[in-house]
């Protein structure tokens, strides 16, 4: 099976349909099992959990930008990793020339990495 | 039809033939895949229940306790009782939560973990789908789970959940790089991404032995990174009971909480089985060159047991980590990945390429 066609992926679709059905059925089961019991309603029951103190304000406030930086760096490096896969498959045919090109690729990646490091993008303290 | 416990290929062909002979091909495909899906669901439930029990027992013994011992002999029915309890629990609606995303998040988490299991080879001919991009598919699908975790944390409008989700997002995406790179290292040695071919390439020796130094480095990095990717201790910052109550699933109750819990254990099973497949030879039995009698005895054990045994050993290693190391801080966690594991991994790929080209591997 060297060439894959899109019909190979129908099983995956059906698999996700089956598990979706499982989740829906379980949710329905829990709905009917709990509906029989008396539900106690109090004023503060559905408040957000705050370790027992009054809820103050909204949780969705501006958040530390460092997490966003990590996500951006991830996108850059993950694309590079995807480029490794075709090389890893055809590696034996490419031989020494391939290794040399890959060496240049990794070197460029590392230059970018050290630039990030010098710029302080990897400082979280 | 011949049922052979060492080779399921003929069994699969028999099911395939019976269905396609008696039904139109469209319905045969649908029924076949539904059967496989239901079989996986059963497997998923059994493994999930077993792993929760195993973790509680392992944790108990490491902490010098007895662990669950009331429900059934040695407490083996404890998790089943817990599951029934969670099924009966009321689902509490949350004020100010984004209702749609709040309800969607457990679905995404559990579907992502369930889809990855389809490509895993449990034995010869015993896998649902044998892709030519198998390992790539597993990596792609299992990383979808982070979307569910981020949605869960953001939509529940709780400060703890939001912090947990942000930490989890940063952590999972960072460590995914290391998981991907150590998989690439092994793909270079195997020369294929198809999981059955990777296993077949290890017939004469598991990659952890044949690939010597770079394979071992890749295995250690894979183990660290996949422990972090599944949000398990010592990298469980996203949940961090003592500081964030429960992190991203603080506001979830009843069966929705159970879905997060189940998905976490299934992710652990998936990464452990990938580790067993690409480093420890999948379902290949242990062979030692020259020991003919020993090799025959090892061949006698069915491949499925080899596979499960290796997977459970890796899972035990991950549990051992969780209960012996203290939790890291978020900056230490990101430093470990970006400043150590990532550069080591890049050099390791070059080293592996060199080893394969020079023919230094066994």
Interface residues (C-beta under 8 A of the other chain):
Chain A: X1 X2 X4 X8 X10 X11 X12 X14 X15 X16 X17 X18 X19 X20 X22 X23 X26 X27 X29 X30 X31 X33 X34 X37 X39 X45 X46 X47 X48 X49 X50 X51 X58 X59 X60 X63 X64 X66 X67 X70 X71 X73 X74 X77 X78 X81 X84 X85 X88 X89 X91 X92 X95 X96 X99 X102 X103 X106 X109 X110 X113 X117 X122 X124 X125
Chain B: X29 X30 X33 X34 X36 X37 X38 X40 X41 X87 X88 X89 X90 X91 X92 X93 X94 X95 X96 X106 X107 X110 X111 X114 X115 X118 X128 X129 X130 X131 X132 X133 X136 X154 X156 X157 X158 X159 X160 X161 X162 X166 X167 X169 X170 X173 X174 X176 X177 X180 X181 X184 X187 X188 X191 X192 X193 X194 X245 X250 X251 X254 X255 X259 X330 X331 X334 X335 X338 X339 X342 X343 X346 X349 X350 X353 X354 X356 X357
